[in-house]
Amino acid sequence: MEREKSHLAEQFGENTFSFEIMKEKLPGEFFEKMMFAIRHDRPISKETADVVAHAMREWAISRGATHYTHWFQPLTGLTAEKHDSFLSYNDDGKIIDRFTGRQLIMSEPDASSFPHGGLRSTFEARGYAAWDPSSPAFLMKRGEWATLCLPSVYVSFTGEILDKKTPLLRSVRAVDKASVKMLRQLGNKRVTSVMPYLGAEQEYFLVDKKHLENRTDLREVGVTLLGAGPARGQQLEDHYFRAIPDRVLTFMEAVEGELVRLGVPVKTRHNEVAPAQFELAVLHTPVNTAVDQNQLVMEILKRVASKHGLEALLHEKPFARVNGSGKHNNWSLIDSEGNNLLEPGNNRSSKIRFLVFLMAVVWGVHRHEALLRGLVAGAGNDMRLGGHEAPPAIMSVHLGGHLNNLLDNLATAASDVPSSKEEIVIDLAGVARIPKDNTDRNRTSPFAFTGNKFEFRAVGSSAAVSLPNAVMNAMTAESLDMMCERLNDKLKETDDRDSAVLEMLSDIIQETAPVRFDGDNYTDQWAKEASRRGLKAARTTPEALDALILDSTFDLFKKYGLMNRQETRARHTIRLEFYAKTITVELKVLRQMIATKVLPAAIRHQSNVATSLNQAASALGVPVSKLSAQYKNLTRTIDLVNQLIEHTEKLSFHEDKLFEGGSVRARALYCAEKVRPAMAAVREISDMLECVIEDRDWPMSNYDEMLII
């Protein structure tokens, strides 16, 4: 008998306490109570929590679990967990396994050492991790036994939000409410809910772990602070989609095996553009689950790589002079009937609905383009954005010629809707006609519509995607609410709903013209045109992060309950601090590498060249200056060594300046405007020395070695 399921399908979700497992393990009435609470955002009763906890404990222990943890996303951008065993005393003082509803619902990890941006004093330590039942619990096995992980939110004793998940969950509620309200306006009385869906594409590099032994930079900060470009990088354009190397494929299969068992629907794997660069993508899932799954993807990539003698690099730009890594954030809206609201559809009403939700997103980008830029800002992404390999630091929306022509017509006539898809005909026997999407892909656009979803391409590869998606949800909810108000006003003047909707859209299409751009985002001409249109072009993270404290951001977050003004300001402070600390650590690592590796090697090389030159001149009985080519080589080396010493001393000066105090924004700006250029100058000299020193004498692995797996 043939297998009906693939190996992956058979294993899918076996380590998750999914809704299917919950239905199997819980008495019917309690399963219904749980699902009602999840669907309607209602509290879970103590009785229900106790029943769920008992079933979850029995399931987890049967699969080798000994501990549980509330797994949450603090403002570090990573995940956090404190493990507690199931062990407890019974009434007779004997050891038993116990897991109560109270333990399931909440735990109390210390909050004093997590970033808080001034929200509370260090001595105020109490914080609460509260279970998020909308995202399935899962088992994580690292050693002999497993740990039951409970996806959670995290707040302080006084209620301040200290995590990245809570704003996301609140934004889901907001866009659900606004979407259903708009669908009612459009005449749809059947839909009861709308859920944002996310499919994240994760790019990463792999290097052999042996190279970390002599690369302090890769070990400590995950990026090469020094290194001349490889002789053969991506110039031949022969790595993209090439056959995956056997060693890498073995690693990928192990990663997929772990992720599939954790309920992460892995879909795609392939070679990316740069050598040693790869990509993993998952199927679209509800956004609250998808953000958890992306954190798991990053964790599993790192952990499995180590087991295979590899290192997975998630930094946005681990290697200079080759493409960096992003995380394409594919976002859509799905209603309770399974309809994608960003799919044009086949009849007039579905096409009008499509235009409404399409323009709701575009209008949101138009109002909050500076905020979207701020959300993707970071020390790593600054090295990637705008580098003719990734979207620029200017936020714009690509819709494609077909849609933009349609919108331009609507803006003037307010009477047309999208036509059906065309077909691409290939005149070869046996080759089918290919349905043609209404939009081409624009890889230079930071925010592109790709047929039935929006792809936010500017998100960095190491970033947590909670807040970018929270803002996409909130800005869309805001657009839909504003559209409803405008539509109500127009319906006071006419009974023709379609005409009123198209007239309302016509106004918004004209208003959003500045943010819509289908051309090459990499050109200098676009930068000038974007400035003329009034679009922001923040070059560095400190500039970009200022968007977090704009009145428009405060108003958006307050209106939809994402965060209050103090919590938002705290995130601005935390992001600035993290940026400055990251560059400060990089500065120290660079100084150490120059002092302990590069300079000693360069001075030895200089001495060897001088000795060789003197010996040759002595043997020939001529002055060393007569050996002009060799003499020039020596003087060039001496000059580079002198420059390296001088520029490294400047790094010491900049490090001292950073410790003189000042506001956190001033320190971050100093890092961007002074420290980063000074580090680049040191690197340039070191990389020139690397090109003249013998490979056997160079004290660290070079790019040619590291970029080949």
Helices and strands as residue ranges (DSSP letters): H 7-11, E 16-17, H 19-25, H 28-39, H 46-62, E 65-71, E 83-85, E 87-89, E 95-97, H 101-105, E 106-107, E 127-131, E 137-141, E 146-156, H 165-185, E 194-208, G 209-213, H 216-221, H 246-261, E 266-271, E 277-282, E 285-286, H 287-307, E 310-313, E 327-335, H 348-375, H 379-382, E 397-398, H 401-413, E 422-424, E 434-436, E 447-449, E 454-456, H 466-491, H 497-511, G 513-515, H 524-533, H 541-545, G 546-549, H 551-559, H 565-593, I 594-598, H 599-620, G 624-626, H 628-658, H 664-670, I 671-675, H 676-690, G 695-697, H 703-706
